[in-house]
Each structure stands twice: as structure tokens, then as C-alpha cells.
Amino acid sequence: MQAANINSANIFSGGDCGSLLIYKGIVVKVDYAQYIQDGISYPAYCLDKTKQRS
């Protein structure tokens, strides 16, 4: 699946991601973000091209 640009969406929590994200040995609680388009659920995330690691 490829990323797609969308202008707006109703983004909602799909639930807890469990121990998916760990920082310095500590589990960071995060929710799975998603939106529905044409009856299909897609993951929601933001990519900012101006914030790149060097």
C-alpha cells in the first residue's frame, strides 16, 4: 500500500498499540490512528518532509 495525500478525514483511535513503541526501555502508550474511506479502514499518520534526520 502506498501513502496518499488527503485534504481531510475523520481520524479516530483504533485502540491501544500495546508495547509497540519503546523509548529508553519504557513503553510509550500510543493509539493506532485510522480513518475510513469508502468503507475501508486505513492507517492515519502525518509525514512532514521538512523534519528529516541528518
All heavy atoms as atom14 arrays in JSON, in Angstrom:
{
  "sequence": "MQAANINSANIFSGGDCGSLLIYKGIVVKVDYAQYIQDGISYPAYCLDKTKQRS",
  "atom14_mask": [
    [1, 1, 1, 1, 1, 1, 1, 1, 0, 0, 0, 0, 0, 0],
    [1, 1, 1, 1, 1, 1, 1, 1, 1, 0, 0, 0, 0, 0],
    [1, 1, 1, 1, 1, 0, 0, 0, 0, 0, 0, 0, 0, 0],
    [1, 1, 1, 1, 1, 0, 0, 0, 0, 0, 0, 0, 0, 0],
    [1, 1, 1, 1, 1, 1, 1, 1, 0, 0, 0, 0, 0, 0],
    [1, 1, 1, 1, 1, 1, 1, 1, 0, 0, 0, 0, 0, 0],
    [1, 1, 1, 1, 1, 1, 1, 1, 0, 0, 0, 0, 0, 0],
    [1, 1, 1, 1, 1, 1, 0, 0, 0, 0, 0, 0, 0, 0],
    [1, 1, 1, 1, 1, 0, 0, 0, 0, 0, 0, 0, 0, 0],
    [1, 1, 1, 1, 1, 1, 1, 1, 0, 0, 0, 0, 0, 0],
    [1, 1, 1, 1, 1, 1, 1, 1, 0, 0, 0, 0, 0, 0],
    [1, 1, 1, 1, 1, 1, 1, 1, 1, 1, 1, 0, 0, 0],
    [1, 1, 1, 1, 1, 1, 0, 0, 0, 0, 0, 0, 0, 0],
    [1, 1, 1, 1, 0, 0, 0, 0, 0, 0, 0, 0, 0, 0],
    [1, 1, 1, 1, 0, 0, 0, 0, 0, 0, 0, 0, 0, 0],
    [1, 1, 1, 1, 1, 1, 1, 1, 0, 0, 0, 0, 0, 0],
    [1, 1, 1, 1, 1, 1, 0, 0, 0, 0, 0, 0, 0, 0],
    [1, 1, 1, 1, 0, 0, 0, 0, 0, 0, 0, 0, 0, 0],
    [1, 1, 1, 1, 1, 1, 0, 0, 0, 0, 0, 0, 0, 0],
    [1, 1, 1, 1, 1, 1, 1, 1, 0, 0, 0, 0, 0, 0],
    [1, 1, 1, 1, 1, 1, 1, 1, 0, 0, 0, 0, 0, 0],
    [1, 1, 1, 1, 1, 1, 1, 1, 0, 0, 0, 0, 0, 0],
    [1, 1, 1, 1, 1, 1, 1, 1, 1, 1, 1, 1, 0, 0],
    [1, 1, 1, 1, 1, 1, 1, 1, 1, 0, 0, 0, 0, 0],
    [1, 1, 1, 1, 0, 0, 0, 0, 0, 0, 0, 0, 0, 0],
    [1, 1, 1, 1, 1, 1, 1, 1, 0, 0, 0, 0, 0, 0],
    [1, 1, 1, 1, 1, 1, 1, 0, 0, 0, 0, 0, 0, 0],
    [1, 1, 1, 1, 1, 1, 1, 0, 0, 0, 0, 0, 0, 0],
    [1, 1, 1, 1, 1, 1, 1, 1, 1, 0, 0, 0, 0, 0],
    [1, 1, 1, 1, 1, 1, 1, 0, 0, 0, 0, 0, 0, 0],
    [1, 1, 1, 1, 1, 1, 1, 1, 0, 0, 0, 0, 0, 0],
    [1, 1, 1, 1, 1, 1, 1, 1, 1, 1, 1, 1, 0, 0],
    [1, 1, 1, 1, 1, 0, 0, 0, 0, 0, 0, 0, 0, 0],
    [1, 1, 1, 1, 1, 1, 1, 1, 1, 0, 0, 0, 0, 0],
    [1, 1, 1, 1, 1, 1, 1, 1, 1, 1, 1, 1, 0, 0],
    [1, 1, 1, 1, 1, 1, 1, 1, 0, 0, 0, 0, 0, 0],
    [1, 1, 1, 1, 1, 1, 1, 1, 1, 0, 0, 0, 0, 0],
    [1, 1, 1, 1, 1, 1, 1, 1, 0, 0, 0, 0, 0, 0],
    [1, 1, 1, 1, 0, 0, 0, 0, 0, 0, 0, 0, 0, 0],
    [1, 1, 1, 1, 1, 1, 1, 1, 0, 0, 0, 0, 0, 0],
    [1, 1, 1, 1, 1, 1, 0, 0, 0, 0, 0, 0, 0, 0],
    [1, 1, 1, 1, 1, 1, 1, 1, 1, 1, 1, 1, 0, 0],
    [1, 1, 1, 1, 1, 1, 1, 0, 0, 0, 0, 0, 0, 0],
    [1, 1, 1, 1, 1, 0, 0, 0, 0, 0, 0, 0, 0, 0],
    [1, 1, 1, 1, 1, 1, 1, 1, 1, 1, 1, 1, 0, 0],
    [1, 1, 1, 1, 1, 1, 0, 0, 0, 0, 0, 0, 0, 0],
    [1, 1, 1, 1, 1, 1, 1, 1, 0, 0, 0, 0, 0, 0],
    [1, 1, 1, 1, 1, 1, 1, 1, 0, 0, 0, 0, 0, 0],
    [1, 1, 1, 1, 1, 1, 1, 1, 1, 0, 0, 0, 0, 0],
    [1, 1, 1, 1, 1, 1, 1, 0, 0, 0, 0, 0, 0, 0],
    [1, 1, 1, 1, 1, 1, 1, 1, 1, 0, 0, 0, 0, 0],
    [1, 1, 1, 1, 1, 1, 1, 1, 1, 0, 0, 0, 0, 0],
    [1, 1, 1, 1, 1, 1, 1, 1, 1, 1, 1, 0, 0, 0],
    [1, 1, 1, 1, 1, 1, 0, 0, 0, 0, 0, 0, 0, 0]
  ],
  "atom14_positions": [
    [[0.84, -1.17, 0.0], [0.0, 0.0, 0.0], [0.89, 1.24, 0.0], [1.9, 1.29, 0.67], [-0.88, -0.01, 1.26], [-1.77, 1.18, 1.35], [-2.74, 1.34, 2.88], [-3.36, -0.27, 3.14], [0.0, 0.0, 0.0], [0.0, 0.0, 0.0], [0.0, 0.0, 0.0], [0.0, 0.0, 0.0], [0.0, 0.0, 0.0], [0.0, 0.0, 0.0]],
    [[0.52, 2.24, -0.77], [1.28, 3.48, -0.84], [0.59, 4.56, -0.02], [-0.61, 4.52, 0.2], [1.39, 3.95, -2.29], [2.19, 3.03, -3.16], [2.29, 3.55, -4.58], [1.42, 4.25, -5.06], [3.36, 3.21, -5.25], [0.0, 0.0, 0.0], [0.0, 0.0, 0.0], [0.0, 0.0, 0.0], [0.0, 0.0, 0.0], [0.0, 0.0, 0.0]],
    [[1.37, 5.53, 0.42], [0.81, 6.69, 1.13], [0.03, 7.54, 0.14], [0.36, 7.61, -1.04], [1.93, 7.51, 1.76], [0.0, 0.0, 0.0], [0.0, 0.0, 0.0], [0.0, 0.0, 0.0], [0.0, 0.0, 0.0], [0.0, 0.0, 0.0], [0.0, 0.0, 0.0], [0.0, 0.0, 0.0], [0.0, 0.0, 0.0], [0.0, 0.0, 0.0]],
    [[-1.02, 8.19, 0.64], [-1.84, 9.05, -0.21], [-2.07, 10.38, 0.48], [-2.19, 10.45, 1.7], [-3.18, 8.38, -0.48], [0.0, 0.0, 0.0], [0.0, 0.0, 0.0], [0.0, 0.0, 0.0], [0.0, 0.0, 0.0], [0.0, 0.0, 0.0], [0.0, 0.0, 0.0], [0.0, 0.0, 0.0], [0.0, 0.0, 0.0], [0.0, 0.0, 0.0]],
    [[-2.08, 11.44, -0.3], [-2.4, 12.76, 0.24], [-3.91, 12.89, 0.3], [-4.61, 12.6, -0.67], [-1.84, 13.87, -0.65], [-0.33, 13.94, -0.61], [0.27, 13.7, 0.43], [0.28, 14.25, -1.72], [0.0, 0.0, 0.0], [0.0, 0.0, 0.0], [0.0, 0.0, 0.0], [0.0, 0.0, 0.0], [0.0, 0.0, 0.0], [0.0, 0.0, 0.0]],
    [[-4.42, 13.33, 1.44], [-5.85, 13.6, 1.57], [-6.02, 14.98, 2.18], [-5.17, 15.44, 2.95], [-6.57, 12.54, 2.41], [-5.98, 12.44, 3.82], [-6.54, 11.18, 1.74], [-6.73, 11.54, 4.74], [0.0, 0.0, 0.0], [0.0, 0.0, 0.0], [0.0, 0.0, 0.0], [0.0, 0.0, 0.0], [0.0, 0.0, 0.0], [0.0, 0.0, 0.0]],
    [[-7.09, 15.66, 1.83], [-7.33, 17.01, 2.34], [-7.97, 17.0, 3.72], [-7.69, 17.85, 4.55], [-8.19, 17.81, 1.37], [-7.45, 18.1, 0.08], [-6.26, 18.35, 0.09], [-8.16, 18.04, -1.04], [0.0, 0.0, 0.0], [0.0, 0.0, 0.0], [0.0, 0.0, 0.0], [0.0, 0.0, 0.0], [0.0, 0.0, 0.0], [0.0, 0.0, 0.0]],
    [[-8.85, 16.05, 3.97], [-9.48, 15.96, 5.28], [-9.96, 14.53, 5.51], [-10.22, 13.79, 4.57], [-10.65, 16.93, 5.4], [-11.69, 16.56, 4.54], [0.0, 0.0, 0.0], [0.0, 0.0, 0.0], [0.0, 0.0, 0.0], [0.0, 0.0, 0.0], [0.0, 0.0, 0.0], [0.0, 0.0, 0.0], [0.0, 0.0, 0.0], [0.0, 0.0, 0.0]],
    [[-10.07, 14.18, 6.8], [-10.55, 12.85, 7.17], [-10.99, 12.89, 8.62], [-10.5, 13.7, 9.41], [-9.46, 11.81, 6.99], [0.0, 0.0, 0.0], [0.0, 0.0, 0.0], [0.0, 0.0, 0.0], [0.0, 0.0, 0.0], [0.0, 0.0, 0.0], [0.0, 0.0, 0.0], [0.0, 0.0, 0.0], [0.0, 0.0, 0.0], [0.0, 0.0, 0.0]],
    [[-11.9, 12.03, 8.96], [-12.33, 11.87, 10.35], [-11.43, 10.8, 10.98], [-11.68, 9.61, 10.84], [-13.8, 11.45, 10.41], [-14.29, 11.33, 11.83], [-13.71, 11.89, 12.75], [-15.36, 10.57, 12.02], [0.0, 0.0, 0.0], [0.0, 0.0, 0.0], [0.0, 0.0, 0.0], [0.0, 0.0, 0.0], [0.0, 0.0, 0.0], [0.0, 0.0, 0.0]],
    [[-10.37, 11.25, 11.65], [-9.38, 10.34, 12.22], [-9.84, 9.95, 13.63], [-10.26, 10.79, 14.4], [-7.99, 10.99, 12.25], [-7.55, 11.28, 10.81], [-6.98, 10.09, 12.95], [-6.28, 12.07, 10.7], [0.0, 0.0, 0.0], [0.0, 0.0, 0.0], [0.0, 0.0, 0.0], [0.0, 0.0, 0.0], [0.0, 0.0, 0.0], [0.0, 0.0, 0.0]],
    [[-9.75, 8.65, 13.93], [-10.17, 8.18, 15.25], [-9.24, 7.08, 15.73], [-8.46, 6.52, 14.96], [-11.63, 7.68, 15.2], [-11.84, 6.54, 14.25], [-11.8, 5.22, 14.7], [-12.09, 6.76, 12.91], [-12.01, 4.17, 13.83], [-12.31, 5.71, 12.03], [-12.26, 4.42, 12.49], [0.0, 0.0, 0.0], [0.0, 0.0, 0.0], [0.0, 0.0, 0.0]],
    [[-9.33, 6.81, 17.03], [-8.48, 5.8, 17.64], [-8.99, 4.41, 17.29], [-10.17, 4.11, 17.4], [-8.46, 5.96, 19.16], [-7.8, 4.87, 19.75], [0.0, 0.0, 0.0], [0.0, 0.0, 0.0], [0.0, 0.0, 0.0], [0.0, 0.0, 0.0], [0.0, 0.0, 0.0], [0.0, 0.0, 0.0], [0.0, 0.0, 0.0], [0.0, 0.0, 0.0]],
    [[-8.06, 3.55, 16.91], [-8.37, 2.16, 16.65], [-7.99, 1.28, 17.82], [-8.05, 0.06, 17.74], [0.0, 0.0, 0.0], [0.0, 0.0, 0.0], [0.0, 0.0, 0.0], [0.0, 0.0, 0.0], [0.0, 0.0, 0.0], [0.0, 0.0, 0.0], [0.0, 0.0, 0.0], [0.0, 0.0, 0.0], [0.0, 0.0, 0.0], [0.0, 0.0, 0.0]],
    [[-7.58, 1.9, 18.92], [-7.21, 1.15, 20.13], [-5.75, 1.3, 20.47], [-4.96, 1.9, 19.75], [0.0, 0.0, 0.0], [0.0, 0.0, 0.0], [0.0, 0.0, 0.0], [0.0, 0.0, 0.0], [0.0, 0.0, 0.0], [0.0, 0.0, 0.0], [0.0, 0.0, 0.0], [0.0, 0.0, 0.0], [0.0, 0.0, 0.0], [0.0, 0.0, 0.0]],
    [[-5.4, 0.75, 21.59], [-4.05, 0.81, 22.14], [-3.11, -0.05, 21.31], [-3.47, -1.15, 20.89], [-4.11, 0.29, 23.58], [-2.82, 0.46, 24.34], [-1.74, 0.35, 23.74], [-2.88, 0.71, 25.55], [0.0, 0.0, 0.0], [0.0, 0.0, 0.0], [0.0, 0.0, 0.0], [0.0, 0.0, 0.0], [0.0, 0.0, 0.0], [0.0, 0.0, 0.0]],
    [[-1.89, 0.44, 21.09], [-0.89, -0.32, 20.33], [-0.08, -1.27, 21.21], [0.86, -1.89, 20.74], [0.06, 0.63, 19.6], [-0.69, 1.44, 18.19], [0.0, 0.0, 0.0], [0.0, 0.0, 0.0], [0.0, 0.0, 0.0], [0.0, 0.0, 0.0], [0.0, 0.0, 0.0], [0.0, 0.0, 0.0], [0.0, 0.0, 0.0], [0.0, 0.0, 0.0]],
    [[-0.41, -1.33, 22.48], [0.32, -2.22, 23.38], [1.75, -1.74, 23.59], [1.99, -0.57, 23.83], [0.0, 0.0, 0.0], [0.0, 0.0, 0.0], [0.0, 0.0, 0.0], [0.0, 0.0, 0.0], [0.0, 0.0, 0.0], [0.0, 0.0, 0.0], [0.0, 0.0, 0.0], [0.0, 0.0, 0.0], [0.0, 0.0, 0.0], [0.0, 0.0, 0.0]],
    [[2.72, -2.63, 23.45], [4.12, -2.27, 23.66], [4.85, -2.08, 22.34], [6.03, -2.38, 22.22], [4.81, -3.35, 24.5], [4.75, -4.59, 23.84], [0.0, 0.0, 0.0], [0.0, 0.0, 0.0], [0.0, 0.0, 0.0], [0.0, 0.0, 0.0], [0.0, 0.0, 0.0], [0.0, 0.0, 0.0], [0.0, 0.0, 0.0], [0.0, 0.0, 0.0]],
    [[4.16, -1.57, 21.35], [4.74, -1.37, 20.03], [5.88, -0.34, 20.04], [6.89, -0.5, 19.38], [3.66, -0.93, 19.05], [4.09, -0.72, 17.6], [4.55, -2.03, 16.98], [2.96, -0.13, 16.78], [0.0, 0.0, 0.0], [0.0, 0.0, 0.0], [0.0, 0.0, 0.0], [0.0, 0.0, 0.0], [0.0, 0.0, 0.0], [0.0, 0.0, 0.0]],
    [[5.73, 0.73, 20.85], [6.73, 1.8, 20.9], [7.42, 1.8, 22.25], [6.77, 1.95, 23.28], [6.05, 3.14, 20.64], [6.94, 4.38, 20.62], [7.99, 4.27, 19.52], [6.11, 5.62, 20.41], [0.0, 0.0, 0.0], [0.0, 0.0, 0.0], [0.0, 0.0, 0.0], [0.0, 0.0, 0.0], [0.0, 0.0, 0.0], [0.0, 0.0, 0.0]],
    [[8.73, 1.6, 22.23], [9.52, 1.59, 23.46], [10.64, 2.62, 23.33], [11.37, 2.63, 22.34], [10.11, 0.2, 23.74], [8.98, -0.82, 23.91], [11.01, 0.22, 24.96], [9.45, -2.26, 24.02], [0.0, 0.0, 0.0], [0.0, 0.0, 0.0], [0.0, 0.0, 0.0], [0.0, 0.0, 0.0], [0.0, 0.0, 0.0], [0.0, 0.0, 0.0]],
    [[10.75, 3.51, 24.32], [11.79, 4.54, 24.32], [12.6, 4.42, 25.61], [12.05, 4.5, 26.7], [11.15, 5.93, 24.22], [12.16, 7.06, 24.25], [13.0, 7.28, 23.17], [12.26, 7.89, 25.35], [13.93, 8.3, 23.19], [13.18, 8.92, 25.38], [14.01, 9.12, 24.3], [14.93, 10.15, 24.32], [0.0, 0.0, 0.0], [0.0, 0.0, 0.0]],
    [[13.89, 4.19, 25.47], [14.8, 4.02, 26.61], [14.28, 2.98, 27.59], [14.31, 3.16, 28.8], [15.05, 5.35, 27.31], [15.81, 6.34, 26.44], [16.17, 7.6, 27.2], [16.97, 8.52, 26.31], [17.34, 9.75, 26.99], [0.0, 0.0, 0.0], [0.0, 0.0, 0.0], [0.0, 0.0, 0.0], [0.0, 0.0, 0.0], [0.0, 0.0, 0.0]],
    [[13.76, 1.88, 27.05], [13.3, 0.78, 27.87], [11.92, 0.96, 28.48], [11.45, 0.11, 29.22], [0.0, 0.0, 0.0], [0.0, 0.0, 0.0], [0.0, 0.0, 0.0], [0.0, 0.0, 0.0], [0.0, 0.0, 0.0], [0.0, 0.0, 0.0], [0.0, 0.0, 0.0], [0.0, 0.0, 0.0], [0.0, 0.0, 0.0], [0.0, 0.0, 0.0]],
    [[11.25, 2.08, 28.19], [9.94, 2.36, 28.76], [8.9, 2.31, 27.64], [9.08, 2.92, 26.59], [9.91, 3.75, 29.44], [10.94, 3.78, 30.57], [8.51, 4.08, 29.95], [11.14, 5.16, 31.17], [0.0, 0.0, 0.0], [0.0, 0.0, 0.0], [0.0, 0.0, 0.0], [0.0, 0.0, 0.0], [0.0, 0.0, 0.0], [0.0, 0.0, 0.0]],
    [[7.81, 1.59, 27.88], [6.73, 1.5, 26.9], [6.02, 2.85, 26.84], [5.62, 3.41, 27.85], [5.72, 0.4, 27.27], [4.52, 0.41, 26.33], [6.39, -0.97, 27.25], [0.0, 0.0, 0.0], [0.0, 0.0, 0.0], [0.0, 0.0, 0.0], [0.0, 0.0, 0.0], [0.0, 0.0, 0.0], [0.0, 0.0, 0.0], [0.0, 0.0, 0.0]],
    [[5.91, 3.41, 25.63], [5.2, 4.66, 25.41], [3.8, 4.3, 24.93], [3.65, 3.62, 23.91], [5.91, 5.54, 24.36], [5.14, 6.82, 24.11], [7.34, 5.83, 24.8], [0.0, 0.0, 0.0], [0.0, 0.0, 0.0], [0.0, 0.0, 0.0], [0.0, 0.0, 0.0], [0.0, 0.0, 0.0], [0.0, 0.0, 0.0], [0.0, 0.0, 0.0]],
    [[2.78, 4.72, 25.67], [1.4, 4.39, 25.3], [0.95, 5.24, 24.12], [0.98, 6.46, 24.18], [0.47, 4.58, 26.49], [0.76, 3.6, 27.6], [-0.3, 3.64, 28.66], [0.04, 2.59, 29.68], [-1.11, 2.17, 30.45], [0.0, 0.0, 0.0], [0.0, 0.0, 0.0], [0.0, 0.0, 0.0], [0.0, 0.0, 0.0], [0.0, 0.0, 0.0]],
    [[0.57, 4.58, 23.06], [0.06, 5.26, 21.87], [-1.15, 4.5, 21.34], [-1.3, 3.31, 21.57], [1.13, 5.38, 20.75], [2.27, 6.26, 21.17], [1.66, 4.02, 20.36], [0.0, 0.0, 0.0], [0.0, 0.0, 0.0], [0.0, 0.0, 0.0], [0.0, 0.0, 0.0], [0.0, 0.0, 0.0], [0.0, 0.0, 0.0], [0.0, 0.0, 0.0]],
    [[-2.01, 5.23, 20.63], [-3.16, 4.61, 19.98], [-2.9, 4.47, 18.5], [-2.16, 5.26, 17.92], [-4.41, 5.48, 20.17], [-5.01, 5.35, 21.55], [-4.59, 4.46, 22.3], [-5.91, 6.14, 21.87], [0.0, 0.0, 0.0], [0.0, 0.0, 0.0], [0.0, 0.0, 0.0], [0.0, 0.0, 0.0], [0.0, 0.0, 0.0], [0.0, 0.0, 0.0]],
    [[-3.5, 3.46, 17.92], [-3.47, 3.27, 16.48], [-4.48, 4.25, 15.89], [-5.67, 4.21, 16.23], [-3.85, 1.82, 16.16], [-3.98, 1.52, 14.7], [-2.86, 1.35, 13.92], [-5.23, 1.4, 14.11], [-2.96, 1.06, 12.57], [-5.34, 1.12, 12.76], [-4.21, 0.95, 12.0], [-4.32, 0.68, 10.67], [0.0, 0.0, 0.0], [0.0, 0.0, 0.0]],
    [[-4.04, 5.16, 15.05], [-4.92, 6.16, 14.42], [-5.35, 5.66, 13.06], [-4.55, 5.08, 12.31], [-4.21, 7.49, 14.3], [0.0, 0.0, 0.0], [0.0, 0.0, 0.0], [0.0, 0.0, 0.0], [0.0, 0.0, 0.0], [0.0, 0.0, 0.0], [0.0, 0.0, 0.0], [0.0, 0.0, 0.0], [0.0, 0.0, 0.0], [0.0, 0.0, 0.0]],
    [[-6.63, 5.87, 12.74], [-7.13, 5.39, 11.46], [-8.27, 6.27, 10.96], [-8.79, 7.1, 11.7], [-7.61, 3.95, 11.57], [-8.74, 3.73, 12.55], [-9.1, 2.27, 12.68], [-8.77, 1.45, 11.84], [-9.78, 1.91, 13.75], [0.0, 0.0, 0.0], [0.0, 0.0, 0.0], [0.0, 0.0, 0.0], [0.0, 0.0, 0.0], [0.0, 0.0, 0.0]],
    [[-8.62, 6.08, 9.7], [-9.79, 6.74, 9.12], [-10.43, 5.76, 8.15], [-9.82, 4.78, 7.73], [-9.43, 8.05, 8.42], [-8.62, 7.9, 7.15], [-9.22, 7.94, 5.9], [-7.24, 7.73, 7.2], [-8.48, 7.8, 4.74], [-6.49, 7.59, 6.04], [-7.12, 7.63, 4.81], [-6.39, 7.48, 3.67], [0.0, 0.0, 0.0], [0.0, 0.0, 0.0]],
    [[-11.68, 6.0, 7.82], [-12.41, 5.12, 6.91], [-12.77, 5.91, 5.66], [-13.29, 7.02, 5.74], [-13.67, 4.54, 7.56], [-13.26, 3.64, 8.73], [-14.49, 3.75, 6.55], [-14.42, 3.07, 9.52], [0.0, 0.0, 0.0], [0.0, 0.0, 0.0], [0.0, 0.0, 0.0], [0.0, 0.0, 0.0], [0.0, 0.0, 0.0], [0.0, 0.0, 0.0]],
    [[-12.47, 5.31, 4.52], [-12.81, 5.92, 3.22], [-13.44, 4.83, 2.36], [-12.86, 3.76, 2.19], [-11.57, 6.48, 2.54], [-11.85, 7.15, 1.23], [-10.59, 7.77, 0.63], [-9.55, 7.88, 1.26], [-10.69, 8.17, -0.61], [0.0, 0.0, 0.0], [0.0, 0.0, 0.0], [0.0, 0.0, 0.0], [0.0, 0.0, 0.0], [0.0, 0.0, 0.0]],
    [[-14.61, 5.1, 1.85], [-15.34, 4.13, 1.01], [-15.49, 2.77, 1.7], [-15.36, 1.72, 1.07], [-14.66, 3.96, -0.35], [-14.6, 5.26, -1.14], [-15.55, 6.07, -1.01], [-13.62, 5.47, -1.87], [0.0, 0.0, 0.0], [0.0, 0.0, 0.0], [0.0, 0.0, 0.0], [0.0, 0.0, 0.0], [0.0, 0.0, 0.0], [0.0, 0.0, 0.0]],
    [[-15.72, 2.8, 3.02], [-15.94, 1.57, 3.77], [-14.68, 0.78, 4.11], [-14.75, -0.29, 4.68], [0.0, 0.0, 0.0], [0.0, 0.0, 0.0], [0.0, 0.0, 0.0], [0.0, 0.0, 0.0], [0.0, 0.0, 0.0], [0.0, 0.0, 0.0], [0.0, 0.0, 0.0], [0.0, 0.0, 0.0], [0.0, 0.0, 0.0], [0.0, 0.0, 0.0]],
    [[-13.51, 1.32, 3.76], [-12.24, 0.64, 4.04], [-11.47, 1.43, 5.08], [-11.33, 2.65, 4.99], [-11.4, 0.51, 2.76], [-12.17, -0.29, 1.7], [-10.06, -0.17, 3.05], [-11.51, -0.29, 0.34], [0.0, 0.0, 0.0], [0.0, 0.0, 0.0], [0.0, 0.0, 0.0], [0.0, 0.0, 0.0], [0.0, 0.0, 0.0], [0.0, 0.0, 0.0]],
    [[-10.95, 0.74, 6.1], [-10.17, 1.37, 7.17], [-8.71, 1.48, 6.74], [-8.11, 0.52, 6.25], [-10.27, 0.53, 8.44], [-9.46, 1.07, 9.45], [0.0, 0.0, 0.0], [0.0, 0.0, 0.0], [0.0, 0.0, 0.0], [0.0, 0.0, 0.0], [0.0, 0.0, 0.0], [0.0, 0.0, 0.0], [0.0, 0.0, 0.0], [0.0, 0.0, 0.0]],
    [[-8.13, 2.67, 6.91], [-6.73, 2.94, 6.57], [-5.99, 3.5, 7.78], [-6.59, 4.21, 8.58], [-6.64, 3.98, 5.45], [-7.2, 3.52, 4.13], [-8.51, 3.84, 3.76], [-6.44, 2.77, 3.25], [-9.03, 3.42, 2.55], [-6.95, 2.34, 2.03], [-8.25, 2.68, 1.69], [-8.77, 2.26, 0.5], [0.0, 0.0, 0.0], [0.0, 0.0, 0.0]],
    [[-4.69, 3.21, 7.91], [-3.92, 3.83, 9.0], [-3.74, 5.31, 8.7], [-3.64, 5.73, 7.55], [-2.57, 3.09, 8.95], [-2.46, 2.58, 7.55], [-3.87, 2.31, 7.09], [0.0, 0.0, 0.0], [0.0, 0.0, 0.0], [0.0, 0.0, 0.0], [0.0, 0.0, 0.0], [0.0, 0.0, 0.0], [0.0, 0.0, 0.0], [0.0, 0.0, 0.0]],
    [[-3.74, 6.11, 9.75], [-3.57, 7.55, 9.6], [-2.23, 7.96, 10.23], [-1.9, 7.55, 11.34], [-4.71, 8.3, 10.27], [0.0, 0.0, 0.0], [0.0, 0.0, 0.0], [0.0, 0.0, 0.0], [0.0, 0.0, 0.0], [0.0, 0.0, 0.0], [0.0, 0.0, 0.0], [0.0, 0.0, 0.0], [0.0, 0.0, 0.0], [0.0, 0.0, 0.0]],
    [[-1.47, 8.73, 9.51], [-0.21, 9.24, 10.03], [0.15, 10.5, 9.26], [-0.41, 10.78, 8.21], [0.92, 8.2, 9.93], [1.08, 7.6, 8.56], [1.93, 8.18, 7.63], [0.36, 6.47, 8.19], [2.08, 7.63, 6.36], [0.5, 5.92, 6.92], [1.36, 6.51, 6.02], [1.5, 5.97, 4.78], [0.0, 0.0, 0.0], [0.0, 0.0, 0.0]],
    [[1.08, 11.26, 9.8], [1.49, 12.51, 9.18], [2.97, 12.43, 8.83], [3.79, 12.02, 9.64], [1.23, 13.66, 10.15], [1.75, 15.25, 9.51], [0.0, 0.0, 0.0], [0.0, 0.0, 0.0], [0.0, 0.0, 0.0], [0.0, 0.0, 0.0], [0.0, 0.0, 0.0], [0.0, 0.0, 0.0], [0.0, 0.0, 0.0], [0.0, 0.0, 0.0]],
    [[3.3, 12.81, 7.62], [4.69, 12.88, 7.19], [5.04, 14.34, 6.92], [4.37, 15.0, 6.14], [4.91, 12.07, 5.91], [4.64, 10.58, 6.0], [4.79, 9.95, 4.61], [5.58, 9.92, 6.95], [0.0, 0.0, 0.0], [0.0, 0.0, 0.0], [0.0, 0.0, 0.0], [0.0, 0.0, 0.0], [0.0, 0.0, 0.0], [0.0, 0.0, 0.0]],
    [[6.06, 14.84, 7.57], [6.49, 16.22, 7.38], [7.88, 16.19, 6.75], [8.87, 15.9, 7.42], [6.51, 16.96, 8.71], [6.8, 18.44, 8.56], [7.33, 18.87, 7.5], [6.5, 19.19, 9.5], [0.0, 0.0, 0.0], [0.0, 0.0, 0.0], [0.0, 0.0, 0.0], [0.0, 0.0, 0.0], [0.0, 0.0, 0.0], [0.0, 0.0, 0.0]],
    [[7.96, 16.48, 5.47], [9.24, 16.4, 4.74], [10.27, 17.39, 5.25], [11.45, 17.24, 4.99], [9.0, 16.62, 3.25], [8.22, 15.51, 2.6], [8.03, 15.8, 1.12], [7.21, 14.72, 0.46], [7.03, 14.98, -0.98], [0.0, 0.0, 0.0], [0.0, 0.0, 0.0], [0.0, 0.0, 0.0], [0.0, 0.0, 0.0], [0.0, 0.0, 0.0]],
    [[9.83, 18.44, 5.98], [10.78, 19.44, 6.48], [11.52, 18.96, 7.72], [12.49, 19.57, 8.14], [10.07, 20.77, 6.8], [9.16, 20.57, 7.9], [9.32, 21.29, 5.6], [0.0, 0.0, 0.0], [0.0, 0.0, 0.0], [0.0, 0.0, 0.0], [0.0, 0.0, 0.0], [0.0, 0.0, 0.0], [0.0, 0.0, 0.0], [0.0, 0.0, 0.0]],
    [[11.09, 17.84, 8.31], [11.72, 17.33, 9.53], [12.43, 16.02, 9.21], [11.92, 14.94, 9.44], [10.68, 17.13, 10.62], [10.04, 18.43, 11.04], [9.0, 18.21, 12.1], [8.38, 19.53, 12.47], [7.29, 19.38, 13.41], [0.0, 0.0, 0.0], [0.0, 0.0, 0.0], [0.0, 0.0, 0.0], [0.0, 0.0, 0.0], [0.0, 0.0, 0.0]],
    [[13.63, 16.14, 8.66], [14.39, 14.96, 8.29], [15.6, 14.84, 9.2], [16.18, 15.82, 9.63], [14.86, 15.06, 6.85], [13.72, 15.08, 5.86], [14.24, 15.16, 4.42], [15.44, 15.08, 4.18], [13.34, 15.33, 3.49], [0.0, 0.0, 0.0], [0.0, 0.0, 0.0], [0.0, 0.0, 0.0], [0.0, 0.0, 0.0], [0.0, 0.0, 0.0]],
    [[15.96, 13.59, 9.47], [17.17, 13.35, 10.27], [18.39, 13.59, 9.41], [18.4, 13.29, 8.22], [17.2, 11.92, 10.77], [16.21, 11.65, 11.84], [16.41, 10.24, 12.31], [15.78, 10.12, 13.62], [15.83, 9.04, 14.34], [16.48, 7.99, 13.9], [15.26, 9.0, 15.5], [0.0, 0.0, 0.0], [0.0, 0.0, 0.0], [0.0, 0.0, 0.0]],
    [[19.43, 14.11, 10.02], [20.68, 14.31, 9.26], [21.69, 13.27, 9.59], [21.53, 12.43, 10.4], [21.25, 15.68, 9.53], [21.15, 16.06, 10.86], [0.0, 0.0, 0.0], [0.0, 0.0, 0.0], [0.0, 0.0, 0.0], [0.0, 0.0, 0.0], [0.0, 0.0, 0.0], [0.0, 0.0, 0.0], [0.0, 0.0, 0.0], [0.0, 0.0, 0.0]]
  ]
}
